[in-house]
Amino acid sequence: MPFEDKKKSRVTLLDVAARANVSRATASLVIRKSPLVGADTRARVEEAMRELGYVYNMGAARLRAERSHTVGVVVPNLTNPFFAELLSGIESVIDAAGMVVILANSGDLAERQDMVMQRMREHGVDGVIICPAAATEPEFLGRMAEWGLPLVQALRHISDDIDYAGVNYAAGMREAVGHLASLGHRRIAFAVHGPVHSAYLERIEGFRDAMFSRGFDPDLIIRVSDQTAQIPGSAHLLFENPDKPTAVVCFNDVIALGLSAGLHDLGLKVGENFSLIGFDDVAEAEVIRPRLTSVSTAPVTIGENAARMLLDRLTDPLLPPRRVVKETQLHIRQSCGPIAGPAL
């Protein structure tokens, strides 16, 4: 078909309105999912769209509204299942608002994060939810402000001048240490990995405070491999200190799952002669055996909170900066038991 014929045959919103016997303005409200349109009218317009094969021109609408109806999400690590759960919470809220998520991975590198944000800007996203990469400088936020790009910090924060959706990491550490103490454990290690950022520091400080408040040694901290497949091989590090621990709290569930395998390889039975607690409570905590006791940070809820904050910011850019910090909850399963003497 020649181009001119294609142009003539293109179905317009006016054609849809005529078929549905409504005004063009009403048809437009249906397209934009306005609550002002009654159910019967909406159904009639949508049926007309299907019959005529009408396709909404999002590009043209973007130019008219000066909004892309897209939201950028930048996370530091796509291999950690925690971030998949965070994303599902974000998408549920953004989808309900008739918008689309564009996902990017910074690799926890500030330089790559700069490039990703430039691409987000080029694609015209309306705003960004970001878990800042380690070593992100405050100047980064200044650039975002100069661009006029609405931003919500999630899980990690750089500044109190920007909206933040996170979790009370210190409270989670108190729950974990308190549970182990109630089982008789006194020599409790903390296993960490990865770069230093606000969430890292808050978990470390929370662990140390919880240990110190009970008169326990707060310095039994080990660093395991950053590579997930190599974490099981790091389990021996728990027992290189003369004051061998009988339990370990892990920085996240990725470490906990890896150490659980490594402890098994060392001939230990998790939940019987060594206790282990994860942090984040991802879905895999219920899948492994023994089931993993873990501090739930509810990443889906954090994602929902971050998305709502961004939508509020888009509606009212002059809102004061807000912090929504969720409390944790310890989910007790099978990986902890009463103290059974020296581990090794």
ABEGO torsion letter per residue (X at the ends): XBAAAAAAABBBAAAAAAAAGBBAAAAAAAAAGBAABBAAAAAAAAAAAAAAGBBBBAAAAAAAAGBAGBBBBBBABAABAAAAAAAAAAAAAAAAAGBBBBBBBAGGBAAAAAAAAAAAAAAGBABBBBBBBBGBBAAAAAAAAAAGBBBBBBGBBABAABBBBBBBAAAAAAAAAAAAAAAGBABBBBBBBEBBBAAAAAAAAAAAAAAAAAGBBAABBBBBBABAAAAAAAAAAAAABABBBABBBBABAAAAAAAAAAAAAAGBBBGAABBBBBBGGBAAAAABOBBBBBBBAGAAAAAAAAAAAAAAAAABAABBBBBBBBBBBBBBBAABBBBAEBAX
